[in-house]
Amino acid sequence: MKALFYTREFPPYVYGGAGVHVEYLADELSKLMNLDVRCFGDQDSKSGNLSVKGFPFEDGVFKNSDDKLKSVFKTLSTCLEMNAEL
C-alpha cells in the first residue's frame, strides 16, 4: 500500500501546528507503508519508506498580477505542479 500527502508545510518549513501534525503523522505512517509527501518548498529526499518532494512557491510568472490575487495564483500554480508530478 502507498499513501500520498499534499501539504503546504513540511520540515524544514514548518510554521505552526498543522505542519507539526503532518510531520509526526508522516513519520509514523511511513513505518507501515510507502509514503510520498508533496509540499511547498525545495525539499527532495528519500529515507526508508518516506519520499518528500518540494515544489517552489515563488514564481515570477505572477509578478505583475494584482497584489490581492498574487498569493492565490501562486498557490494554485504550485498545487497544479504537485498534481502533474508523476
Backbone as XML, in Angstrom:
<?xml version="1.0"?>
<chain id="A" units="angstrom">
  <residue number="1" name="MET">
    <atom name="N" x="0.840" y="-1.166" z="0.000"/>
    <atom name="CA" x="0.000" y="0.000" z="0.000"/>
    <atom name="C" x="0.890" y="1.236" z="0.000"/>
  </residue>
  <residue number="2" name="LYS">
    <atom name="N" x="0.369" y="2.309" z="-0.601"/>
    <atom name="CA" x="1.115" y="3.554" z="-0.683"/>
    <atom name="C" x="0.168" y="4.713" z="-0.373"/>
  </residue>
  <residue number="3" name="ALA">
    <atom name="N" x="0.660" y="5.706" z="0.333"/>
    <atom name="CA" x="-0.134" y="6.889" z="0.657"/>
    <atom name="C" x="0.568" y="8.126" z="0.104"/>
  </residue>
  <residue number="4" name="LEU">
    <atom name="N" x="-0.215" y="9.175" z="-0.130"/>
    <atom name="CA" x="0.299" y="10.435" z="-0.661"/>
    <atom name="C" x="-0.265" y="11.583" z="0.167"/>
  </residue>
  <residue number="5" name="PHE">
    <atom name="N" x="0.611" y="12.446" z="0.659"/>
    <atom name="CA" x="0.205" y="13.650" z="1.393"/>
    <atom name="C" x="0.492" y="14.865" z="0.526"/>
  </residue>
  <residue number="6" name="TYR">
    <atom name="N" x="-0.457" y="15.774" z="0.484"/>
    <atom name="CA" x="-0.252" y="17.105" z="-0.082"/>
    <atom name="C" x="-0.299" y="18.080" z="1.088"/>
  </residue>
  <residue number="7" name="THR">
    <atom name="N" x="0.722" y="18.907" z="1.222"/>
    <atom name="CA" x="0.746" y="19.838" z="2.348"/>
    <atom name="C" x="1.566" y="21.076" z="2.011"/>
  </residue>
  <residue number="8" name="ARG">
    <atom name="N" x="1.198" y="22.160" z="2.606"/>
    <atom name="CA" x="1.990" y="23.376" z="2.430"/>
    <atom name="C" x="3.228" y="23.326" z="3.323"/>
  </residue>
  <residue number="9" name="GLU">
    <atom name="N" x="3.078" y="22.794" z="4.507"/>
    <atom name="CA" x="4.179" y="22.781" z="5.475"/>
    <atom name="C" x="4.752" y="21.383" z="5.656"/>
  </residue>
  <residue number="10" name="PHE">
    <atom name="N" x="6.060" y="21.292" z="5.526"/>
    <atom name="CA" x="6.770" y="20.062" z="5.845"/>
    <atom name="C" x="8.212" y="20.436" z="6.146"/>
  </residue>
  <residue number="11" name="PRO">
    <atom name="N" x="8.835" y="19.766" z="7.103"/>
    <atom name="CA" x="10.191" y="20.140" z="7.510"/>
    <atom name="C" x="11.140" y="20.289" z="6.314"/>
  </residue>
  <residue number="12" name="PRO">
    <atom name="N" x="11.965" y="21.299" z="6.347"/>
    <atom name="CA" x="12.246" y="22.188" z="7.465"/>
    <atom name="C" x="11.347" y="23.424" z="7.512"/>
  </residue>
  <residue number="13" name="TYR">
    <atom name="N" x="10.340" y="23.499" z="6.663"/>
    <atom name="CA" x="9.474" y="24.678" z="6.590"/>
    <atom name="C" x="8.158" y="24.419" z="7.318"/>
  </residue>
  <residue number="14" name="VAL">
    <atom name="N" x="8.208" y="24.463" z="8.630"/>
    <atom name="CA" x="7.021" y="24.263" z="9.460"/>
    <atom name="C" x="6.763" y="25.567" z="10.202"/>
  </residue>
  <residue number="15" name="TYR">
    <atom name="N" x="5.543" y="26.094" z="10.063"/>
    <atom name="CA" x="5.221" y="27.404" z="10.626"/>
    <atom name="C" x="4.237" y="27.332" z="11.783"/>
  </residue>
  <residue number="16" name="GLY">
    <atom name="N" x="3.605" y="26.181" z="11.977"/>
    <atom name="CA" x="2.613" y="26.104" z="13.041"/>
    <atom name="C" x="2.184" y="24.680" z="13.314"/>
  </residue>
  <residue number="17" name="GLY">
    <atom name="N" x="1.046" y="24.568" z="13.988"/>
    <atom name="CA" x="0.559" y="23.273" z="14.435"/>
    <atom name="C" x="0.279" y="22.280" z="13.330"/>
  </residue>
  <residue number="18" name="ALA">
    <atom name="N" x="-0.302" y="22.744" z="12.223"/>
    <atom name="CA" x="-0.630" y="21.823" z="11.131"/>
    <atom name="C" x="0.624" y="21.145" z="10.588"/>
  </residue>
  <residue number="19" name="GLY">
    <atom name="N" x="1.684" y="21.909" z="10.418"/>
    <atom name="CA" x="2.932" y="21.343" z="9.921"/>
    <atom name="C" x="3.533" y="20.326" z="10.868"/>
  </residue>
  <residue number="20" name="VAL">
    <atom name="N" x="3.408" y="20.578" z="12.155"/>
    <atom name="CA" x="3.914" y="19.640" z="13.163"/>
    <atom name="C" x="3.125" y="18.335" z="13.097"/>
  </residue>
  <residue number="21" name="HIS">
    <atom name="N" x="1.808" y="18.439" z="12.973"/>
    <atom name="CA" x="0.972" y="17.240" z="12.878"/>
    <atom name="C" x="1.329" y="16.416" z="11.643"/>
  </residue>
  <residue number="22" name="VAL">
    <atom name="N" x="1.495" y="17.080" z="10.510"/>
    <atom name="CA" x="1.836" y="16.369" z="9.274"/>
    <atom name="C" x="3.190" y="15.683" z="9.414"/>
  </residue>
  <residue number="23" name="GLU">
    <atom name="N" x="4.145" y="16.353" z="10.031"/>
    <atom name="CA" x="5.474" y="15.769" z="10.227"/>
    <atom name="C" x="5.396" y="14.470" z="11.030"/>
  </residue>
  <residue number="24" name="TYR">
    <atom name="N" x="4.709" y="14.512" z="12.168"/>
    <atom name="CA" x="4.612" y="13.324" z="13.021"/>
    <atom name="C" x="3.767" y="12.231" z="12.375"/>
  </residue>
  <residue number="25" name="LEU">
    <atom name="N" x="2.687" y="12.612" z="11.717"/>
    <atom name="CA" x="1.845" y="11.628" z="11.041"/>
    <atom name="C" x="2.622" y="10.930" z="9.926"/>
  </residue>
  <residue number="26" name="ALA">
    <atom name="N" x="3.385" y="11.700" z="9.144"/>
    <atom name="CA" x="4.189" y="11.118" z="8.069"/>
    <atom name="C" x="5.243" y="10.169" z="8.632"/>
  </residue>
  <residue number="27" name="ASP">
    <atom name="N" x="5.869" y="10.563" z="9.722"/>
    <atom name="CA" x="6.897" y="9.723" z="10.341"/>
    <atom name="C" x="6.317" y="8.378" z="10.776"/>
  </residue>
  <residue number="28" name="GLU">
    <atom name="N" x="5.172" y="8.402" z="11.436"/>
    <atom name="CA" x="4.559" y="7.162" z="11.928"/>
    <atom name="C" x="3.981" y="6.319" z="10.794"/>
  </residue>
  <residue number="29" name="LEU">
    <atom name="N" x="3.316" y="6.956" z="9.846"/>
    <atom name="CA" x="2.704" y="6.214" z="8.741"/>
    <atom name="C" x="3.761" y="5.560" z="7.855"/>
  </residue>
  <residue number="30" name="SER">
    <atom name="N" x="4.909" y="6.225" z="7.695"/>
    <atom name="CA" x="5.969" y="5.656" z="6.856"/>
    <atom name="C" x="6.586" y="4.402" z="7.478"/>
  </residue>
  <residue number="31" name="LYS">
    <atom name="N" x="6.310" y="4.151" z="8.746"/>
    <atom name="CA" x="6.762" y="2.903" z="9.374"/>
    <atom name="C" x="5.905" y="1.720" z="8.928"/>
  </residue>
  <residue number="32" name="LEU">
    <atom name="N" x="4.722" y="2.022" z="8.383"/>
    <atom name="CA" x="3.775" y="0.980" z="7.991"/>
    <atom name="C" x="3.658" y="0.785" z="6.480"/>
  </residue>
  <residue number="33" name="MET">
    <atom name="N" x="3.958" y="1.834" z="5.715"/>
    <atom name="CA" x="3.768" y="1.764" z="4.263"/>
    <atom name="C" x="4.616" y="2.822" z="3.570"/>
  </residue>
  <residue number="34" name="ASN">
    <atom name="N" x="4.686" y="2.726" z="2.246"/>
    <atom name="CA" x="5.358" y="3.750" z="1.457"/>
    <atom name="C" x="4.533" y="5.025" z="1.505"/>
  </residue>
  <residue number="35" name="LEU">
    <atom name="N" x="5.208" y="6.143" z="1.688"/>
    <atom name="CA" x="4.527" y="7.426" z="1.792"/>
    <atom name="C" x="5.264" y="8.464" z="0.965"/>
  </residue>
  <residue number="36" name="ASP">
    <atom name="N" x="4.542" y="9.116" z="0.075"/>
    <atom name="CA" x="5.065" y="10.245" z="-0.683"/>
    <atom name="C" x="4.460" y="11.510" z="-0.106"/>
  </residue>
  <residue number="37" name="VAL">
    <atom name="N" x="5.289" y="12.526" z="0.096"/>
    <atom name="CA" x="4.821" y="13.829" z="0.558"/>
    <atom name="C" x="5.171" y="14.841" z="-0.519"/>
  </residue>
  <residue number="38" name="ARG">
    <atom name="N" x="4.181" y="15.595" z="-0.947"/>
    <atom name="CA" x="4.395" y="16.705" z="-1.877"/>
    <atom name="C" x="4.042" y="17.974" z="-1.125"/>
  </residue>
  <residue number="39" name="CYS">
    <atom name="N" x="4.982" y="18.910" z="-1.134"/>
    <atom name="CA" x="4.824" y="20.082" z="-0.282"/>
    <atom name="C" x="5.398" y="21.323" z="-0.959"/>
  </residue>
  <residue number="40" name="PHE">
    <atom name="N" x="5.151" y="22.477" z="-0.357"/>
    <atom name="CA" x="5.727" y="23.725" z="-0.838"/>
    <atom name="C" x="7.153" y="23.795" z="-0.307"/>
  </residue>
  <residue number="41" name="GLY">
    <atom name="N" x="8.105" y="24.117" z="-1.163"/>
    <atom name="CA" x="9.487" y="24.244" z="-0.707"/>
    <atom name="C" x="10.465" y="23.635" z="-1.684"/>
  </residue>
  <residue number="42" name="ASP">
    <atom name="N" x="11.673" y="23.371" z="-1.203"/>
    <atom name="CA" x="12.733" y="22.835" z="-2.058"/>
    <atom name="C" x="13.212" y="21.466" z="-1.580"/>
  </residue>
  <residue number="43" name="GLN">
    <atom name="N" x="12.402" y="20.809" z="-0.770"/>
    <atom name="CA" x="12.781" y="19.501" z="-0.244"/>
    <atom name="C" x="12.882" y="18.479" z="-1.382"/>
  </residue>
  <residue number="44" name="ASP">
    <atom name="N" x="13.784" y="17.551" z="-1.234"/>
    <atom name="CA" x="13.929" y="16.444" z="-2.183"/>
    <atom name="C" x="14.708" y="15.344" z="-1.468"/>
  </residue>
  <residue number="45" name="SER">
    <atom name="N" x="13.980" y="14.437" z="-0.831"/>
    <atom name="CA" x="14.670" y="13.407" z="-0.056"/>
    <atom name="C" x="13.901" y="12.094" z="-0.074"/>
  </residue>
  <residue number="46" name="LYS">
    <atom name="N" x="14.638" y="11.034" z="0.191"/>
    <atom name="CA" x="14.044" y="9.706" z="0.350"/>
    <atom name="C" x="14.769" y="9.040" z="1.502"/>
  </residue>
  <residue number="47" name="SER">
    <atom name="N" x="13.985" y="8.554" z="2.453"/>
    <atom name="CA" x="14.547" y="7.872" z="3.610"/>
    <atom name="C" x="13.609" y="6.733" z="3.980"/>
  </residue>
  <residue number="48" name="GLY">
    <atom name="N" x="14.050" y="5.508" z="3.741"/>
    <atom name="CA" x="13.191" y="4.361" z="4.011"/>
    <atom name="C" x="11.947" y="4.402" z="3.144"/>
  </residue>
  <residue number="49" name="ASN">
    <atom name="N" x="10.780" y="4.361" z="3.768"/>
    <atom name="CA" x="9.509" y="4.398" z="3.043"/>
    <atom name="C" x="9.011" y="5.809" z="2.772"/>
  </residue>
  <residue number="50" name="LEU">
    <atom name="N" x="9.740" y="6.830" z="3.211"/>
    <atom name="CA" x="9.284" y="8.216" z="3.102"/>
    <atom name="C" x="10.019" y="8.949" z="1.986"/>
  </residue>
  <residue number="51" name="SER">
    <atom name="N" x="9.251" y="9.439" z="1.014"/>
    <atom name="CA" x="9.795" y="10.269" z="-0.065"/>
    <atom name="C" x="9.164" y="11.648" z="0.033"/>
  </residue>
  <residue number="52" name="VAL">
    <atom name="N" x="9.991" y="12.688" z="-0.013"/>
    <atom name="CA" x="9.499" y="14.064" z="0.104"/>
    <atom name="C" x="9.953" y="14.852" z="-1.110"/>
  </residue>
  <residue number="53" name="LYS">
    <atom name="N" x="9.011" y="15.525" z="-1.768"/>
    <atom name="CA" x="9.320" y="16.341" z="-2.944"/>
    <atom name="C" x="8.691" y="17.709" z="-2.749"/>
  </residue>
  <residue number="54" name="GLY">
    <atom name="N" x="9.520" y="18.739" z="-2.735"/>
    <atom name="CA" x="9.034" y="20.106" z="-2.587"/>
    <atom name="C" x="8.837" y="20.778" z="-3.931"/>
  </residue>
  <residue number="55" name="PHE">
    <atom name="N" x="7.925" y="21.720" z="-3.966"/>
    <atom name="CA" x="7.621" y="22.482" z="-5.172"/>
    <atom name="C" x="7.720" y="23.962" z="-4.828"/>
  </residue>
  <residue number="56" name="PRO">
    <atom name="N" x="8.449" y="24.737" z="-5.642"/>
    <atom name="CA" x="8.671" y="26.146" z="-5.320"/>
    <atom name="C" x="7.378" y="26.952" z="-5.363"/>
  </residue>
  <residue number="57" name="PHE">
    <atom name="N" x="7.268" y="27.873" z="-4.416"/>
    <atom name="CA" x="6.090" y="28.730" z="-4.329"/>
    <atom name="C" x="6.334" y="30.053" z="-5.034"/>
  </residue>
  <residue number="58" name="GLU">
    <atom name="N" x="7.553" y="30.520" z="-5.023"/>
    <atom name="CA" x="7.866" y="31.807" z="-5.643"/>
    <atom name="C" x="8.036" y="31.623" z="-7.146"/>
  </residue>
  <residue number="59" name="ASP">
    <atom name="N" x="7.092" y="32.135" z="-7.893"/>
    <atom name="CA" x="7.117" y="32.012" z="-9.347"/>
    <atom name="C" x="6.965" y="33.406" z="-9.941"/>
  </residue>
  <residue number="60" name="GLY">
    <atom name="N" x="7.924" y="33.827" z="-10.729"/>
    <atom name="CA" x="7.905" y="35.162" z="-11.312"/>
    <atom name="C" x="6.805" y="35.398" z="-12.326"/>
  </residue>
  <residue number="61" name="VAL">
    <atom name="N" x="6.111" y="34.349" z="-12.721"/>
    <atom name="CA" x="5.049" y="34.474" z="-13.719"/>
    <atom name="C" x="3.992" y="35.487" z="-13.277"/>
  </residue>
  <residue number="62" name="PHE">
    <atom name="N" x="3.751" y="35.557" z="-11.982"/>
    <atom name="CA" x="2.661" y="36.393" z="-11.472"/>
    <atom name="C" x="3.138" y="37.718" z="-10.881"/>
  </residue>
  <residue number="63" name="LYS">
    <atom name="N" x="4.349" y="38.130" z="-11.194"/>
    <atom name="CA" x="4.907" y="39.335" z="-10.580"/>
    <atom name="C" x="4.113" y="40.595" z="-10.915"/>
  </residue>
  <residue number="64" name="ASN">
    <atom name="N" x="3.423" y="40.618" z="-12.054"/>
    <atom name="CA" x="2.648" y="41.792" z="-12.439"/>
    <atom name="C" x="1.169" y="41.658" z="-12.108"/>
  </residue>
  <residue number="65" name="SER">
    <atom name="N" x="0.796" y="40.597" z="-11.425"/>
    <atom name="CA" x="-0.603" y="40.387" z="-11.042"/>
    <atom name="C" x="-0.998" y="41.341" z="-9.921"/>
  </residue>
  <residue number="66" name="ASP">
    <atom name="N" x="-2.291" y="41.543" z="-9.798"/>
    <atom name="CA" x="-2.832" y="42.338" z="-8.703"/>
    <atom name="C" x="-2.359" y="41.732" z="-7.378"/>
  </residue>
  <residue number="67" name="ASP">
    <atom name="N" x="-1.883" y="42.565" z="-6.475"/>
    <atom name="CA" x="-1.350" y="42.080" z="-5.193"/>
    <atom name="C" x="-2.368" y="41.271" z="-4.402"/>
  </residue>
  <residue number="68" name="LYS">
    <atom name="N" x="-3.649" y="41.588" z="-4.549"/>
    <atom name="CA" x="-4.689" y="40.858" z="-3.819"/>
    <atom name="C" x="-4.836" y="39.427" z="-4.329"/>
  </residue>
  <residue number="69" name="LEU">
    <atom name="N" x="-4.455" y="39.186" z="-5.581"/>
    <atom name="CA" x="-4.636" y="37.867" z="-6.196"/>
    <atom name="C" x="-3.346" y="37.076" z="-6.336"/>
  </residue>
  <residue number="70" name="LYS">
    <atom name="N" x="-2.224" y="37.742" z="-6.166"/>
    <atom name="CA" x="-0.923" y="37.106" z="-6.402"/>
    <atom name="C" x="-0.745" y="35.824" z="-5.582"/>
  </residue>
  <residue number="71" name="SER">
    <atom name="N" x="-1.068" y="35.858" z="-4.314"/>
    <atom name="CA" x="-0.900" y="34.689" z="-3.451"/>
    <atom name="C" x="-1.795" y="33.538" z="-3.905"/>
  </residue>
  <residue number="72" name="VAL">
    <atom name="N" x="-3.013" y="33.861" z="-4.305"/>
    <atom name="CA" x="-3.942" y="32.830" z="-4.791"/>
    <atom name="C" x="-3.393" y="32.179" z="-6.051"/>
  </residue>
  <residue number="73" name="PHE">
    <atom name="N" x="-2.913" y="32.987" z="-6.982"/>
    <atom name="CA" x="-2.375" y="32.450" z="-8.237"/>
    <atom name="C" x="-1.142" y="31.587" z="-7.992"/>
  </residue>
  <residue number="74" name="LYS">
    <atom name="N" x="-0.254" y="32.035" z="-7.105"/>
    <atom name="CA" x="0.961" y="31.265" z="-6.826"/>
    <atom name="C" x="0.624" y="29.938" z="-6.147"/>
  </residue>
  <residue number="75" name="THR">
    <atom name="N" x="-0.349" y="29.958" z="-5.246"/>
    <atom name="CA" x="-0.771" y="28.718" z="-4.586"/>
    <atom name="C" x="-1.380" y="27.760" z="-5.593"/>
  </residue>
  <residue number="76" name="LEU">
    <atom name="N" x="-2.259" y="28.262" z="-6.447"/>
    <atom name="CA" x="-2.888" y="27.426" z="-7.472"/>
    <atom name="C" x="-1.841" y="26.832" z="-8.407"/>
  </residue>
  <residue number="77" name="SER">
    <atom name="N" x="-0.879" y="27.638" z="-8.825"/>
    <atom name="CA" x="0.178" y="27.159" z="-9.717"/>
    <atom name="C" x="1.003" y="26.053" z="-9.063"/>
  </residue>
  <residue number="78" name="THR">
    <atom name="N" x="1.354" y="26.241" z="-7.798"/>
    <atom name="CA" x="2.131" y="25.229" z="-7.079"/>
    <atom name="C" x="1.340" y="23.938" z="-6.940"/>
  </residue>
  <residue number="79" name="CYS">
    <atom name="N" x="0.056" y="24.050" z="-6.622"/>
    <atom name="CA" x="-0.787" y="22.854" z="-6.473"/>
    <atom name="C" x="-0.947" y="22.120" z="-7.802"/>
  </residue>
  <residue number="80" name="LEU">
    <atom name="N" x="-1.042" y="22.849" z="-8.896"/>
    <atom name="CA" x="-1.115" y="22.203" z="-10.210"/>
    <atom name="C" x="0.173" y="21.442" z="-10.506"/>
  </residue>
  <residue number="81" name="GLU">
    <atom name="N" x="1.312" y="22.041" z="-10.168"/>
    <atom name="CA" x="2.592" y="21.349" z="-10.363"/>
    <atom name="C" x="2.666" y="20.081" z="-9.526"/>
  </residue>
  <residue number="82" name="MET">
    <atom name="N" x="2.189" y="20.142" z="-8.299"/>
    <atom name="CA" x="2.192" y="18.959" z="-7.427"/>
    <atom name="C" x="1.382" y="17.829" z="-8.047"/>
  </residue>
  <residue number="83" name="ASN">
    <atom name="N" x="0.232" y="18.164" z="-8.605"/>
    <atom name="CA" x="-0.648" y="17.144" z="-9.169"/>
    <atom name="C" x="-0.154" y="16.615" z="-10.505"/>
  </residue>
  <residue number="84" name="ALA">
    <atom name="N" x="0.603" y="17.408" z="-11.228"/>
    <atom name="CA" x="1.115" y="16.973" z="-12.526"/>
    <atom name="C" x="2.334" y="16.066" z="-12.383"/>
  </residue>
  <residue number="85" name="GLU">
    <atom name="N" x="2.992" y="16.117" z="-11.229"/>
    <atom name="CA" x="4.179" y="15.291" z="-10.971"/>
    <atom name="C" x="3.793" y="13.819" z="-10.952"/>
  </residue>
  <residue number="86" name="LEU">
    <atom name="N" x="4.526" y="13.031" z="-11.676"/>
    <atom name="CA" x="4.235" y="11.590" z="-11.709"/>
    <atom name="C" x="5.185" y="10.831" z="-10.831"/>
  </residue>
</chain>
